[in-house]
């Protein structure tokens, strides 16, 4: 059967479509990621179905038609709330999941603590919009925290453009976090957590460029470094705006 290269990914290596499936690299973490994704699906979270391993040793995953959120029209406040609710359901089901004691994970970043297994990249480039709204690319799943995972998701969906009027971004942030149903404690820490998570992303890219770690080093040199530096300035400079929006 013909293989079609799927463009757009940065960190997961070659990804191809074969019929109604996707094929991508199998790693030491893959069996544990699959067990986690299956637990999410059993708990009512719509995630791409793992379908085993092909003769080339690659993962076989359900192919999902649609458009990535990053390539679609900007989401409305109601749609941002819907995505926030999706993140909340993922976290709530994840909180009940107990991974194997010897589970192997391959996260690009170290979280501040380990509370539950998280996707770690619930961002517009991983949200497929179609008949189903569904997050893809679970390979970086690993232990993390609600606030760390939510901070990155909220920032990438609501505050992605450092040239945008901060009050408009704050309105989107409030819609996203309202959809998540964050409590007072989580709302209070989120502005600083967004700053810390954005700084961590920039540090990953910069340090990778210094030591030749790929694909992050190339990403840093081809515009991602400048983007995340600008986002960090934006998230930091308007922290008070975010706090008022979430209060």
C-alpha positions in Angstrom: 0.0 0.0 0.0 1.3 3.5 -0.9 2.9 5.6 1.9 2.2 9.3 2.0 4.5 11.5 4.0 2.6 13.7 6.5 4.2 17.1 6.8 4.1 19.5 9.8 5.7 17.5 12.6 8.9 18.7 14.2 9.9 16.3 17.0 8.4 12.9 16.2 10.6 11.9 13.2 9.2 10.6 9.9 5.4 10.2 9.9 3.5 8.6 7.0 0.0 7.7 6.2 -0.9 4.2 5.0 -4.5 3.9 4.1 -6.5 4.8 7.2 -3.5 4.5 9.5 -0.5 6.5 10.5 3.0 5.0 10.9 5.7 6.5 13.1 8.8 5.4 15.0 8.5 2.9 17.8 10.6 3.8 20.9 11.2 2.4 24.4 8.4 4.6 25.7 5.9 3.5 23.1 4.4 0.5 24.9 3.8 2.7 28.0 2.3 5.5 26.0 0.0 3.0 24.3 -1.2 1.7 27.7 -1.9 5.2 28.8 -3.8 6.2 25.7 -5.9 3.0 25.9 -6.7 3.9 29.5 -7.8 7.4 28.4 -10.0 5.9 25.7 -11.5 3.4 28.2 -12.2 6.4 30.5 -14.1 8.3 27.8 -11.4 10.5 26.3 -11.3 10.5 22.5 -7.7 9.8 21.5 -6.2 8.2 18.4 -6.6 4.4 18.6 -3.3 2.5 18.8 -3.4 -0.4 16.4 -0.1 -2.2 17.1 3.2 -2.5 15.2 3.8 -3.0 11.5 6.4 -5.3 9.9 8.9 -2.4 9.7 8.7 -2.0 13.5 6.7 1.2 13.4 3.7 2.2 15.4 0.3 1.9 13.7 -2.2 4.5 14.8 -5.7 5.5 13.6 -5.6 8.2 10.9 -7.7 11.2 11.7 -9.0 13.4 8.9 -9.4 17.1 9.5 -7.5 20.4 9.9 -5.0 21.2 12.6 -6.2 24.0 14.8 -3.1 26.0 14.0 -4.1 26.0 10.3 -7.8 26.8 10.9 -9.6 30.1 11.6 -9.1 31.5 15.1 -11.2 29.7 17.6 -14.1 31.6 19.2 -14.5 32.1 22.9 -17.0 29.1 23.0 -14.6 27.0 21.0 -11.7 27.9 23.3 -13.9 26.8 26.2 -14.6 23.6 24.5 -10.8 22.9 24.2 -10.3 23.8 27.8 -13.0 21.3 28.7 -11.1 18.7 26.6 -7.9 19.3 28.6 -9.8 19.0 31.8 -11.3 15.6 30.8 -7.9 14.4 29.9 -6.5 15.4 33.2 -9.3 14.0 35.2 -9.1 10.6 33.6 -5.3 10.7 33.8 -5.5 11.3 37.5 -7.0 7.8 37.9 -4.4 6.1 35.8 -1.6 4.3 37.5 1.3 3.4 35.1 3.5 0.4 35.4 6.3 0.8 38.0 8.9 0.3 35.3 7.2 2.6 32.7 9.6 4.5 30.4 8.8 8.0 29.3 10.6 10.3 26.8 9.5 13.9 27.7 11.6 16.8 26.2 11.3 18.8 29.4 11.5 18.0 33.1 8.3 19.1 34.9 8.3 20.8 38.3 6.7 17.7 39.9 4.9 14.4 39.1 1.2 14.3 39.9 -0.3 12.5 36.9 0.6 11.4 33.3 0.2 14.4 30.9 0.3 14.8 27.2 2.8 17.7 27.6 2.0 19.3 24.2 -1.8 20.0 24.2 -1.3 22.8 21.6 -2.9 24.0 18.4 -0.4 22.0 16.3 -1.7 18.8 18.0 -5.5 19.4 17.9 -7.3 18.0 14.9 -10.5 19.6 14.0 -13.1 17.6 12.0 -16.1 15.5 12.8 -14.1 14.8 16.0 -12.0 17.3 17.9 -9.1 15.2 19.1 -5.6 15.7 20.4 -2.9 13.7 18.5 0.8 12.9 19.0 0.9 11.4 22.5 4.5 10.2 22.2 5.8 12.8 24.7 3.4 11.8 27.4 5.0 11.5 30.9 4.5 12.3 34.6 3.8 16.1 35.1 1.3 18.4 36.8 -2.0 19.8 36.0 -0.7 23.4 36.2 2.3 22.8 34.1 0.3 21.0 31.3 -2.5 23.5 31.5 -0.2 26.5 31.4 1.3 25.4 28.1 -2.0 24.6 26.6 -3.6 27.9 27.7 -0.7 29.9 26.5 -0.5 28.2 23.1 -4.2 28.6 22.4 -4.9 32.0 24.0 -1.6 33.9 24.0 0.3 32.7 20.9 0.7 36.1 19.3 3.1 38.5 21.1 1.9 41.4 18.9 -1.7 41.0 19.9 -3.5 43.4 22.2 -3.1 41.8 25.6 -6.7 42.4 26.7 -8.0 40.5 23.7 -5.7 37.6 24.6 -6.8 37.8 28.2 -10.4 37.4 27.1 -9.4 34.2 25.2 -7.4 33.0 28.2 -10.4 33.5 30.5 -12.6 31.5 28.1 -10.1 28.7 27.9 -9.6 28.4 31.7 -13.4 28.8 32.3 -13.9 25.8 30.0 -11.3 23.9 32.0 -13.2 24.7 35.2 -10.1 25.7 37.0 -10.5 26.4 40.7 -9.3 29.5 42.6 -5.9 27.9 43.5 -5.1 26.9 39.9 -6.2 30.3 38.5 -3.9 32.0 41.0 -0.8 30.1 40.0 -1.4 30.0 36.2 0.1 33.4 35.2 3.4 32.5 36.8 3.3 28.9 35.6 2.8 30.2 32.0 5.9 32.3 32.4 7.9 29.3 33.8 6.7 26.9 31.1 7.5 29.4 28.3 10.9 30.0 29.8 11.5 26.2 29.9 10.5 25.9 26.2 13.0 28.7 25.2 15.7 27.1 27.4 15.2 23.7 25.7 15.5 25.2 22.2 18.5 27.4 23.1 20.5 24.6 25.0 19.7 22.2 22.2 21.2 24.6 19.6 24.4 24.8 21.8 24.9 21.1 22.0 23.4 19.9 18.7 20.4 18.1 20.1 17.9 17.6 17.3 15.3 18.5 16.2 15.2 21.3 18.9 18.5 22.9 17.8 17.4 23.3 14.2 14.0 24.6 15.4 15.8 27.2 17.5 17.9 28.5 14.5 15.0 28.5 12.1 12.7 30.9 14.0 11.3 29.0 16.9 13.9 30.6 19.3 12.9 34.1 18.3 9.2 33.3 18.6 9.5 31.8 22.1 11.7 34.7 23.3 9.0 37.1 22.1 6.2 35.0 23.7 8.2 34.9 27.0 8.4 38.8 27.0 4.7 39.0 26.3 3.6 36.5 28.9 5.8 38.2 31.5 5.1 41.8 30.7 1.3 41.4 30.9 1.1 39.1 33.9 -1.2 41.5 35.7 -3.6 41.4 32.8 -3.7 37.6 33.0 -4.3 37.7 36.7 -7.2 40.1 36.5 -8.8 38.1 33.7 -8.6 34.9 35.7 -9.6 36.3 39.1 
